Amino acid sequence: MFDPPIDLSSLPGYQTATTRPPRTAFVGRCSTKDNQDPRSSIAGQVAEASALLAPGEEFTAYFWDVESGMLGLDERSQASAEDYARLGVPVPRDGGLRELLECVERGDINRVACERIGRVARDMLASLQVEYHLLSRGVSLECANEPRGGMTSGRLELRRTSQVRTEIYRHELVEQSMRGQRQHAANGYRHGQPCYGYIAVVDPDAPATANRFGGGRPKMRLTLHPDRRRADTVVEVFRLRRDQRMGDGEIARVLAGDLDRHPLADGQLLWAARRVRRMLAQPKYSGYQVFNRRAARTNRGRANPIADWVWSREQAHPAIVTLQEWYETQLVTAQMRERQAPGWDRVHEAAAQRGLQVATVRQSDTHVLYEAGGRQFVLPRGDLPAAVADQVIALLEADT
């Protein structure tokens, strides 16, 4: 209906647009192998996405991951090729989402097809980032569950609605998972790796669990490590902080000076101030199971407020220190840190940005010896003037 009134096909340059041959890549994802069977899921997604191919066309490449869709783009596609080979998925794999984006940068493909937008990512921001990245490079992203033909606005409305639903579903999964983990901790079952002085054992009285494939992970509790010296070491660490007010680095040196009494943990090369700091803050030594001390997926794993911790309803494993001793130790630690004035906030922030820890080695009534990045420096106790803070930050920058 918009043709010219006369035939212009004989004019030079009339037909300048050339259609590039389709080079379509498949992108897919399923959750971890404990939640979904990747062999059937990925193959099923390929079958659905194949409806977008022209007759006789085949996918140029296959990019798929078996991991949570809640991960950020920089966290995707971390597993090795050997890990994927062991899954036995009957679909070739040229990489994951990260490799797909690299392939787009090279201009190797001009179209990407998937079963539905949630297979790209469950997080709406991540899926929008991928979509924008592809479109800005002239690569279309098509979903098999979306209508073909018609106006772009209709397809866009359906896709954005799907992304919203996927985002809501993602939050529902997180809420349900957190609810289960809170109850898991409240019942005294182990979370994470056993801390120094404990080992994890299967609870024979725990109710049987099973996932959709029949085999579930057993519920475990903490018990004392067979080497009693480890529990004694924990007691000594708390005593040195609570009674003698030693710094983290100084306590580490005391432990390192007598490894016969204070053995290293498996795989541990030395006693470090960072490990001592973690031990002193660990409430599980009081015999209670504690969950949600750190934000695993948000806030870069930083510590959560104590009010947000989840404690077991009663003591769940043998205590190494009493709850009162743990509490008093936290008060001493807080008092020692309060001596560091606001100038220290800048120093600690600068150190954290460079992956360093400023640890107290030892102290006197007037001065404190600190260590960061393998270098030691002495500063007077009390307030840290801005000029001195600038010098310390410059020292940290020089080390990195």
C-alpha positions as a Markdown table, in Angstrom:
| # | Residue | x | y | z |
|---|---|---|---|---|
| 1 | Met | 0.0 | 0.0 | 0.0 |
| 2 | Phe | 3.1 | 2.3 | 0.2 |
| 3 | Asp | 4.5 | 1.4 | -3.2 |
| 4 | Pro | 5.6 | 4.3 | -5.5 |
| 5 | Pro | 3.2 | 5.3 | -8.4 |
| 6 | Ile | 5.7 | 4.1 | -11.0 |
| 7 | Asp | 8.1 | 1.2 | -11.3 |
| 8 | Leu | 11.5 | 2.3 | -9.8 |
| 9 | Ser | 13.2 | -1.1 | -9.8 |
| 10 | Ser | 15.5 | -0.2 | -12.7 |
| 11 | Leu | 17.0 | 2.7 | -10.8 |
| 12 | Pro | 20.6 | 2.1 | -9.4 |
| 13 | Gly | 20.6 | 1.3 | -5.8 |
| 14 | Tyr | 16.9 | 0.4 | -5.6 |
| 15 | Gln | 17.6 | -3.0 | -4.0 |
| 16 | Thr | 20.3 | -2.1 | -1.6 |
| 17 | Ala | 19.1 | -4.2 | 1.3 |
| 18 | Thr | 20.5 | -7.7 | 1.4 |
| 19 | Thr | 19.3 | -10.4 | 3.7 |
| 20 | Arg | 22.1 | -12.1 | 5.6 |
| 21 | Pro | 21.7 | -15.9 | 5.9 |
| 22 | Pro | 20.3 | -16.7 | 9.3 |
| 23 | Arg | 22.9 | -17.7 | 11.9 |
| 24 | Thr | 20.7 | -18.6 | 14.9 |
| 25 | Ala | 22.1 | -19.6 | 18.3 |
| 26 | Phe | 20.2 | -21.5 | 21.0 |
| 27 | Val | 20.3 | -20.2 | 24.6 |
| 28 | Gly | 18.9 | -22.1 | 27.5 |
| 29 | Arg | 19.2 | -22.7 | 31.2 |
| 30 | Cys | 17.8 | -25.0 | 33.8 |
| 31 | Ser | 18.3 | -24.9 | 37.6 |
| 32 | Thr | 20.8 | -27.0 | 39.4 |
| 33 | Lys | 20.8 | -30.7 | 38.8 |
| 34 | Asp | 19.3 | -31.4 | 42.2 |
| 35 | Asn | 16.2 | -29.4 | 41.2 |
| 36 | Gln | 15.8 | -30.3 | 37.6 |
| 37 | Asp | 17.0 | -33.0 | 35.3 |
| 38 | Pro | 19.1 | -31.1 | 32.8 |
| 39 | Arg | 19.1 | -34.0 | 30.3 |
| 40 | Ser | 15.4 | -33.7 | 29.7 |
| 41 | Ser | 15.1 | -29.9 | 30.4 |
| 42 | Ile | 17.7 | -28.7 | 28.0 |
| 43 | Ala | 16.7 | -31.1 | 25.2 |
| 44 | Gly | 13.1 | -30.0 | 25.7 |
| 45 | Gln | 14.0 | -26.4 | 25.4 |
| 46 | Val | 15.9 | -27.0 | 22.2 |
| 47 | Ala | 12.8 | -28.8 | 20.7 |
| 48 | Glu | 10.6 | -25.8 | 21.6 |
| 49 | Ala | 13.0 | -23.2 | 20.3 |
| 50 | Ser | 13.5 | -25.1 | 17.0 |
| 51 | Ala | 10.0 | -23.9 | 16.0 |
| 52 | Leu | 11.7 | -20.5 | 15.3 |
| 53 | Leu | 14.0 | -22.0 | 12.7 |
| 54 | Ala | 13.3 | -21.8 | 9.0 |
| 55 | Pro | 12.8 | -25.0 | 7.1 |
| 56 | Gly | 16.1 | -26.8 | 6.8 |
| 57 | Glu | 17.8 | -24.4 | 9.2 |
| 58 | Glu | 19.8 | -25.6 | 12.2 |
| 59 | Phe | 21.2 | -23.9 | 15.2 |
| 60 | Thr | 24.7 | -22.5 | 14.6 |
| 61 | Ala | 25.7 | -22.9 | 18.2 |
| 62 | Tyr | 24.2 | -24.0 | 21.5 |
| 63 | Phe | 24.8 | -22.0 | 24.7 |
| 64 | Trp | 23.2 | -23.3 | 27.9 |
| 65 | Asp | 23.9 | -23.3 | 31.6 |
| 66 | Val | 22.8 | -25.5 | 34.5 |
| 67 | Glu | 22.7 | -23.0 | 37.4 |
| 68 | Ser | 20.4 | -20.6 | 39.2 |
| 69 | Gly | 18.8 | -17.9 | 37.1 |
| 70 | Met | 19.1 | -15.6 | 40.1 |
| 71 | Leu | 22.8 | -15.1 | 39.5 |
| 72 | Gly | 24.2 | -11.9 | 38.1 |
| 73 | Leu | 25.7 | -11.8 | 34.6 |
| 74 | Asp | 29.2 | -11.8 | 36.1 |
| 75 | Glu | 28.5 | -14.9 | 38.1 |
| 76 | Arg | 27.0 | -17.0 | 35.3 |
| 77 | Ser | 28.7 | -19.9 | 33.4 |
| 78 | Gln | 31.2 | -20.8 | 36.1 |
| 79 | Ala | 31.2 | -24.6 | 35.9 |
| 80 | Ser | 33.9 | -26.3 | 33.9 |
| 81 | Ala | 33.5 | -28.3 | 30.6 |
| 82 | Glu | 34.2 | -31.5 | 32.6 |
| 83 | Asp | 31.4 | -30.8 | 35.0 |
| 84 | Tyr | 29.0 | -30.4 | 32.1 |
| 85 | Ala | 30.3 | -33.5 | 30.3 |
| 86 | Arg | 29.4 | -35.6 | 33.4 |
| 87 | Leu | 25.8 | -34.4 | 33.2 |
| 88 | Gly | 25.2 | -36.4 | 30.0 |
| 89 | Val | 23.0 | -33.8 | 28.4 |
| 90 | Pro | 22.3 | -35.0 | 24.7 |
| 91 | Val | 22.8 | -31.4 | 23.4 |
| 92 | Pro | 26.1 | -30.0 | 22.3 |
| 93 | Arg | 27.4 | -27.1 | 24.3 |
| 94 | Asp | 29.5 | -24.2 | 22.9 |
| 95 | Gly | 29.5 | -22.5 | 26.3 |
| 96 | Gly | 27.1 | -20.6 | 28.5 |
| 97 | Leu | 25.5 | -17.2 | 28.6 |
| 98 | Arg | 28.9 | -15.5 | 29.0 |
| 99 | Glu | 30.2 | -17.3 | 25.9 |
| 100 | Leu | 27.1 | -16.3 | 24.0 |
| 101 | Leu | 27.8 | -12.6 | 24.7 |
| 102 | Glu | 31.3 | -13.1 | 23.5 |
| 103 | Cys | 30.1 | -14.7 | 20.3 |
| 104 | Val | 27.8 | -11.8 | 19.7 |
| 105 | Glu | 30.7 | -9.4 | 20.1 |
| 106 | Arg | 32.6 | -11.3 | 17.4 |
| 107 | Gly | 29.6 | -11.1 | 15.0 |
| 108 | Asp | 29.3 | -14.8 | 14.6 |
| 109 | Ile | 25.5 | -14.9 | 15.0 |
| 110 | Asn | 22.6 | -12.6 | 14.0 |
| 111 | Arg | 19.8 | -14.2 | 16.0 |
| 112 | Val | 19.3 | -15.9 | 19.3 |
| 113 | Ala | 16.4 | -18.2 | 20.1 |
| 114 | Cys | 15.2 | -19.6 | 23.4 |
| 115 | Glu | 12.1 | -21.3 | 24.9 |
| 116 | Arg | 11.0 | -18.3 | 27.0 |
| 117 | Ile | 12.7 | -15.2 | 28.4 |
| 118 | Gly | 13.0 | -16.7 | 31.9 |
| 119 | Arg | 15.5 | -19.2 | 30.5 |
| 120 | Val | 17.9 | -16.3 | 29.9 |
| 121 | Ala | 17.6 | -15.2 | 33.5 |
| 122 | Arg | 15.1 | -15.1 | 36.3 |
| 123 | Asp | 16.3 | -11.7 | 37.4 |
| 124 | Met | 14.5 | -9.0 | 35.2 |
| 125 | Leu | 17.5 | -6.7 | 35.2 |
| 126 | Ala | 19.8 | -9.4 | 34.0 |
| 127 | Ser | 17.5 | -10.5 | 31.2 |
| 128 | Leu | 17.0 | -6.8 | 30.1 |
| 129 | Gln | 20.7 | -6.4 | 30.1 |
| 130 | Val | 21.2 | -9.4 | 27.8 |
| 131 | Glu | 18.3 | -8.3 | 25.5 |
| 132 | Tyr | 19.7 | -4.7 | 25.2 |
| 133 | His | 23.2 | -6.0 | 24.6 |
| 134 | Leu | 22.0 | -8.2 | 21.7 |
| 135 | Leu | 19.8 | -5.5 | 20.2 |
| 136 | Ser | 22.5 | -2.9 | 20.3 |
| 137 | Arg | 24.6 | -5.2 | 18.2 |
| 138 | Gly | 21.9 | -6.0 | 15.7 |
| 139 | Val | 21.1 | -9.4 | 17.1 |
| 140 | Ser | 17.5 | -10.3 | 17.7 |
| 141 | Leu | 16.3 | -12.3 | 20.7 |
| 142 | Glu | 13.2 | -14.4 | 20.0 |
| 143 | Cys | 11.2 | -16.6 | 22.4 |
| 144 | Ala | 9.2 | -19.7 | 21.3 |
| 145 | Asn | 6.4 | -18.9 | 23.6 |
| 146 | Glu | 5.8 | -15.5 | 22.1 |
| 147 | Pro | 3.5 | -14.9 | 19.1 |
| 148 | Arg | 5.2 | -14.5 | 15.7 |
| 149 | Gly | 4.2 | -11.8 | 13.2 |
| 150 | Gly | 2.1 | -8.8 | 14.0 |
| 151 | Met | 3.3 | -5.6 | 15.7 |
| 152 | Thr | 6.4 | -5.3 | 17.9 |
| 153 | Ser | 4.4 | -3.6 | 20.7 |
| 154 | Gly | 2.3 | -6.7 | 21.2 |
| 155 | Arg | 5.3 | -9.0 | 21.4 |
| 156 | Leu | 7.1 | -6.5 | 23.7 |
| 157 | Glu | 4.1 | -6.3 | 26.0 |
| 158 | Leu | 4.0 | -10.1 | 26.4 |
| 159 | Arg | 7.7 | -10.2 | 27.0 |
| 160 | Arg | 7.8 | -7.5 | 29.6 |
| 161 | Thr | 4.8 | -9.2 | 31.4 |
| 162 | Ser | 6.7 | -12.5 | 31.3 |
| 163 | Gln | 9.8 | -10.8 | 32.8 |
| 164 | Val | 7.7 | -9.3 | 35.6 |
| 165 | Arg | 6.1 | -12.7 | 36.4 |
| 166 | Thr | 9.6 | -14.3 | 36.3 |
| 167 | Glu | 10.9 | -11.7 | 38.7 |
| 168 | Ile | 8.0 | -12.2 | 41.1 |
| 169 | Tyr | 8.5 | -16.0 | 40.9 |
| 170 | Arg | 12.2 | -15.5 | 41.7 |
| 171 | His | 11.3 | -13.6 | 44.9 |
| 172 | Glu | 8.8 | -16.2 | 45.8 |
| 173 | Leu | 11.5 | -18.9 | 45.5 |
| 174 | Val | 13.9 | -16.8 | 47.7 |
| 175 | Glu | 11.2 | -16.3 | 50.3 |
| 176 | Gln | 10.3 | -20.0 | 50.4 |
| 177 | Ser | 14.0 | -21.0 | 50.5 |
| 178 | Met | 14.6 | -18.6 | 53.4 |
| 179 | Arg | 11.6 | -19.9 | 55.3 |
| 180 | Gly | 12.9 | -23.4 | 55.0 |
| 181 | Gln | 16.4 | -22.5 | 56.0 |
| 182 | Arg | 15.2 | -20.6 | 59.0 |
| 183 | Gln | 13.3 | -23.6 | 60.2 |
| 184 | His | 16.3 | -25.8 | 59.4 |
| 185 | Ala | 18.5 | -23.6 | 61.7 |
| 186 | Ala | 15.8 | -23.3 | 64.3 |
| 187 | Asn | 15.7 | -27.1 | 64.6 |
| 188 | Gly | 19.5 | -27.1 | 65.1 |
| 189 | Tyr | 20.6 | -28.6 | 61.8 |
| 190 | Arg | 24.0 | -27.5 | 60.4 |
| 191 | His | 24.4 | -24.7 | 57.9 |
| 192 | Gly | 27.6 | -24.3 | 56.0 |
| 193 | Gln | 31.0 | -25.8 | 56.8 |
| 194 | Pro | 31.7 | -26.8 | 60.4 |
| 195 | Cys | 33.7 | -24.2 | 62.2 |
| 196 | Tyr | 37.1 | -24.9 | 63.8 |
| 197 | Gly | 36.6 | -27.3 | 66.7 |
| 198 | Tyr | 33.6 | -29.2 | 65.2 |
| 199 | Ile | 32.8 | -31.8 | 62.6 |
| 200 | Ala | 29.4 | -32.5 | 61.0 |
| 201 | Val | 27.6 | -35.8 | 61.6 |
| 202 | Val | 24.3 | -37.2 | 60.3 |
| 203 | Asp | 21.5 | -36.9 | 62.7 |
| 204 | Pro | 20.0 | -40.4 | 62.9 |
| 205 | Asp | 16.8 | -39.0 | 64.5 |
| 206 | Ala | 16.1 | -36.5 | 61.8 |
| 207 | Pro | 13.1 | -37.2 | 59.5 |
| 208 | Ala | 13.9 | -38.6 | 56.1 |
| 209 | Thr | 14.0 | -36.1 | 53.3 |
| 210 | Ala | 13.8 | -36.7 | 49.6 |
| 211 | Asn | 13.8 | -34.5 | 46.5 |
| 212 | Arg | 11.9 | -35.2 | 43.2 |
| 213 | Phe | 14.5 | -37.8 | 42.2 |
| 214 | Gly | 14.3 | -39.7 | 45.4 |
| 215 | Gly | 17.6 | -39.1 | 47.1 |
| 216 | Gly | 17.9 | -36.2 | 49.5 |
| 217 | Arg | 20.8 | -34.8 | 51.5 |
| 218 | Pro | 20.8 | -36.0 | 55.1 |
| 219 | Lys | 20.3 | -33.5 | 57.9 |
| 220 | Met | 23.4 | -33.0 | 59.9 |
| 221 | Arg | 24.4 | -31.6 | 63.3 |
| 222 | Leu | 27.7 | -30.4 | 64.7 |
| 223 | Thr | 29.7 | -32.4 | 67.3 |
| 224 | Leu | 33.1 | -31.8 | 68.8 |
| 225 | His | 36.2 | -32.6 | 66.7 |
| 226 | Pro | 37.9 | -35.9 | 67.7 |
| 227 | Asp | 41.1 | -33.8 | 68.4 |
| 228 | Arg | 40.2 | -32.2 | 71.7 |
| 229 | Arg | 43.1 | -29.7 | 71.3 |
| 230 | Arg | 40.9 | -27.8 | 68.8 |
| 231 | Ala | 38.2 | -27.1 | 71.3 |
| 232 | Asp | 40.8 | -26.2 | 73.9 |
| 233 | Thr | 42.3 | -23.7 | 71.3 |
| 234 | Val | 38.9 | -22.1 | 70.9 |
| 235 | Val | 38.6 | -21.7 | 74.7 |
| 236 | Glu | 42.1 | -20.1 | 74.8 |
| 237 | Val | 41.3 | -17.7 | 71.9 |
| 238 | Phe | 38.2 | -16.4 | 73.7 |
| 239 | Arg | 40.1 | -16.2 | 77.0 |
| 240 | Leu | 42.9 | -14.1 | 75.5 |
| 241 | Arg | 40.4 | -11.6 | 74.0 |
| 242 | Arg | 38.1 | -11.5 | 77.0 |
| 243 | Asp | 40.6 | -11.5 | 79.9 |
| 244 | Gln | 43.8 | -10.1 | 78.3 |
| 245 | Arg | 42.2 | -8.0 | 75.5 |
| 246 | Met | 44.6 | -9.1 | 72.9 |
| 247 | Gly | 44.2 | -8.1 | 69.3 |
| 248 | Asp | 43.5 | -10.5 | 66.5 |
| 249 | Gly | 47.1 | -10.5 | 65.2 |
| 250 | Glu | 48.6 | -11.0 | 68.7 |
| 251 | Ile | 46.3 | -13.9 | 69.4 |
| 252 | Ala | 47.3 | -15.5 | 66.1 |
| 253 | Arg | 51.0 | -15.2 | 67.0 |
| 254 | Val | 50.3 | -16.9 | 70.4 |
| 255 | Leu | 48.7 | -19.8 | 68.6 |
| 256 | Ala | 51.4 | -20.0 | 65.9 |
| 257 | Gly | 54.0 | -20.2 | 68.7 |
| 258 | Asp | 52.7 | -23.5 | 70.0 |
| 259 | Leu | 51.2 | -25.6 | 67.2 |
| 260 | Asp | 51.4 | -28.7 | 69.3 |
| 261 | Arg | 48.7 | -27.3 | 71.6 |
| 262 | His | 47.0 | -25.3 | 68.9 |
| 263 | Pro | 46.9 | -27.4 | 65.7 |
| 264 | Leu | 46.0 | -25.9 | 62.3 |
| 265 | Ala | 42.8 | -26.8 | 60.6 |
| 266 | Asp | 42.9 | -29.1 | 57.6 |
| 267 | Gly | 44.2 | -27.1 | 54.7 |
| 268 | Gln | 45.3 | -24.2 | 56.9 |
| 269 | Leu | 48.8 | -23.0 | 56.4 |
| 270 | Leu | 49.1 | -20.6 | 59.3 |
| 271 | Trp | 47.3 | -18.9 | 62.1 |
| 272 | Ala | 46.1 | -15.5 | 60.7 |
| 273 | Ala | 44.4 | -12.6 | 62.3 |
| 274 | Arg | 41.4 | -13.0 | 59.9 |
| 275 | Arg | 40.8 | -16.5 | 61.1 |
| 276 | Val | 41.0 | -15.5 | 64.8 |
| 277 | Arg | 38.6 | -12.6 | 64.1 |
| 278 | Arg | 36.1 | -15.1 | 62.6 |
| 279 | Met | 36.4 | -17.5 | 65.5 |
| 280 | Leu | 35.8 | -14.7 | 68.1 |
| 281 | Ala | 32.6 | -13.7 | 66.3 |
| 282 | Gln | 31.2 | -17.2 | 65.8 |
| 283 | Pro | 28.1 | -17.7 | 68.0 |
| 284 | Lys | 28.0 | -21.4 | 67.2 |
| 285 | Tyr | 30.6 | -22.1 | 69.8 |
| 286 | Ser | 27.9 | -21.4 | 72.4 |
| 287 | Gly | 26.2 | -24.6 | 71.3 |
| 288 | Tyr | 23.4 | -22.9 | 69.4 |
| 289 | Gln | 23.0 | -23.1 | 65.6 |
| 290 | Val | 22.9 | -19.7 | 64.0 |
| 291 | Phe | 21.9 | -18.8 | 60.5 |
| 292 | Asn | 21.7 | -15.6 | 58.4 |
| 293 | Arg | 24.8 | -13.9 | 59.9 |
| 294 | Arg | 25.8 | -12.8 | 56.4 |
| 295 | Ala | 23.9 | -11.9 | 53.3 |
| 296 | Ala | 24.8 | -14.6 | 50.8 |
| 297 | Arg | 23.3 | -13.1 | 47.7 |
| 298 | Thr | 23.0 | -9.4 | 48.5 |
| 299 | Asn | 25.2 | -6.7 | 49.9 |
| 300 | Arg | 28.3 | -8.6 | 48.8 |
| 301 | Gly | 28.2 | -11.0 | 51.6 |
| 302 | Arg | 28.5 | -8.4 | 54.3 |
| 303 | Ala | 27.4 | -9.1 | 57.9 |
| 304 | Asn | 23.7 | -8.8 | 58.7 |
| 305 | Pro | 22.5 | -7.0 | 61.8 |
| 306 | Ile | 22.5 | -9.3 | 64.9 |
| 307 | Ala | 18.7 | -8.7 | 65.1 |
| 308 | Asp | 18.3 | -10.6 | 61.8 |
| 309 | Trp | 20.2 | -13.7 | 62.9 |
| 310 | Val | 18.2 | -16.9 | 63.3 |
| 311 | Trp | 19.0 | -19.0 | 66.4 |
| 312 | Ser | 18.1 | -22.5 | 67.2 |
| 313 | Arg | 15.3 | -22.9 | 69.7 |
| 314 | Glu | 17.7 | -24.7 | 72.1 |
| 315 | Gln | 21.3 | -25.8 | 72.2 |
| 316 | Ala | 21.8 | -28.0 | 69.2 |
| 317 | His | 25.4 | -29.3 | 69.7 |
| 318 | Pro | 28.1 | -29.4 | 72.4 |
| 319 | Ala | 29.1 | -25.9 | 73.5 |
| 320 | Ile | 32.8 | -25.0 | 73.6 |
| 321 | Val | 32.2 | -21.7 | 75.4 |
| 322 | Thr | 29.2 | -20.6 | 77.4 |
| 323 | Leu | 26.7 | -18.2 | 75.8 |
| 324 | Gln | 27.6 | -15.7 | 78.5 |
| 325 | Glu | 31.3 | -16.0 | 77.7 |
| 326 | Trp | 30.6 | -15.5 | 74.0 |
| 327 | Tyr | 28.5 | -12.4 | 74.8 |
| 328 | Glu | 31.1 | -10.9 | 77.0 |
| 329 | Thr | 33.7 | -11.5 | 74.3 |
| 330 | Gln | 31.6 | -9.5 | 71.8 |
| 331 | Leu | 31.4 | -6.6 | 74.3 |
| 332 | Val | 35.2 | -6.6 | 74.7 |
| 333 | Thr | 35.7 | -6.7 | 70.9 |
| 334 | Ala | 33.2 | -3.8 | 70.5 |
| 335 | Gln | 35.0 | -1.7 | 73.1 |
| 336 | Met | 38.3 | -2.3 | 71.4 |
| 337 | Arg | 36.9 | -1.2 | 68.1 |
| 338 | Glu | 35.2 | 1.9 | 69.6 |
| 339 | Arg | 38.7 | 3.3 | 70.2 |
| 340 | Gln | 39.1 | 3.7 | 66.5 |
| 341 | Ala | 37.6 | 7.1 | 65.7 |
| 342 | Pro | 35.8 | 8.1 | 62.4 |
| 343 | Gly | 39.1 | 8.4 | 60.6 |
| 344 | Trp | 39.4 | 4.7 | 60.8 |
| 345 | Asp | 36.1 | 4.3 | 58.9 |
| 346 | Arg | 37.9 | 5.7 | 55.8 |
| 347 | Val | 40.9 | 3.5 | 56.4 |
| 348 | His | 38.8 | 0.3 | 56.7 |
| 349 | Glu | 36.7 | 1.2 | 53.7 |
| 350 | Ala | 39.8 | 1.8 | 51.6 |
| 351 | Ala | 41.3 | -1.5 | 52.8 |
| 352 | Ala | 38.1 | -3.4 | 52.0 |
| 353 | Gln | 38.0 | -2.0 | 48.5 |
| 354 | Arg | 41.5 | -3.5 | 47.9 |
| 355 | Gly | 40.7 | -6.8 | 49.5 |
| 356 | Leu | 42.8 | -6.1 | 52.6 |
| 357 | Gln | 42.1 | -6.4 | 56.3 |
| 358 | Val | 43.6 | -4.0 | 58.9 |
| 359 | Ala | 44.4 | -6.3 | 61.9 |
| 360 | Thr | 45.6 | -5.4 | 65.4 |
| 361 | Val | 48.9 | -7.1 | 66.1 |
| 362 | Arg | 49.5 | -5.9 | 69.7 |
| 363 | Gln | 48.9 | -2.7 | 71.7 |
| 364 | Ser | 50.2 | -0.8 | 74.7 |
| 365 | Asp | 48.6 | 2.0 | 76.7 |
| 366 | Thr | 49.7 | 4.6 | 74.2 |
| 367 | His | 50.2 | 2.9 | 70.8 |
| 368 | Val | 48.8 | 0.1 | 68.6 |
| 369 | Leu | 50.7 | -2.0 | 66.1 |
| 370 | Tyr | 48.6 | -2.8 | 63.0 |
| 371 | Glu | 49.1 | -5.0 | 60.0 |
| 372 | Ala | 47.6 | -4.8 | 56.5 |
| 373 | Gly | 48.7 | -6.3 | 53.3 |
| 374 | Gly | 51.8 | -7.8 | 54.8 |
| 375 | Arg | 53.0 | -4.4 | 56.1 |
| 376 | Gln | 53.0 | -3.3 | 59.8 |
| 377 | Phe | 52.6 | 0.3 | 61.1 |
| 378 | Val | 52.3 | 1.9 | 64.5 |
| 379 | Leu | 49.7 | 4.5 | 65.4 |
| 380 | Pro | 48.8 | 6.2 | 68.6 |
| 381 | Arg | 45.6 | 5.0 | 70.3 |
| 382 | Gly | 42.5 | 7.1 | 70.2 |
| 383 | Asp | 41.3 | 9.4 | 67.4 |
| 384 | Leu | 42.9 | 9.1 | 64.0 |
| 385 | Pro | 43.4 | 12.6 | 62.5 |
| 386 | Ala | 42.4 | 13.1 | 58.9 |
| 387 | Ala | 46.0 | 13.7 | 57.8 |
| 388 | Val | 47.1 | 10.5 | 59.4 |
| 389 | Ala | 44.2 | 8.6 | 57.8 |
| 390 | Asp | 45.3 | 10.0 | 54.4 |
| 391 | Gln | 48.8 | 8.7 | 55.0 |
| 392 | Val | 47.5 | 5.2 | 56.0 |
| 393 | Ile | 45.3 | 5.1 | 52.9 |
| 394 | Ala | 48.2 | 6.1 | 50.7 |
| 395 | Leu | 50.2 | 3.3 | 52.2 |
| 396 | Leu | 47.5 | 0.8 | 51.4 |
| 397 | Glu | 47.3 | 2.1 | 47.8 |
| 398 | Ala | 51.0 | 1.7 | 47.5 |
| 399 | Asp | 50.8 | -1.9 | 48.5 |
| 400 | Thr | 48.2 | -2.7 | 45.9 |
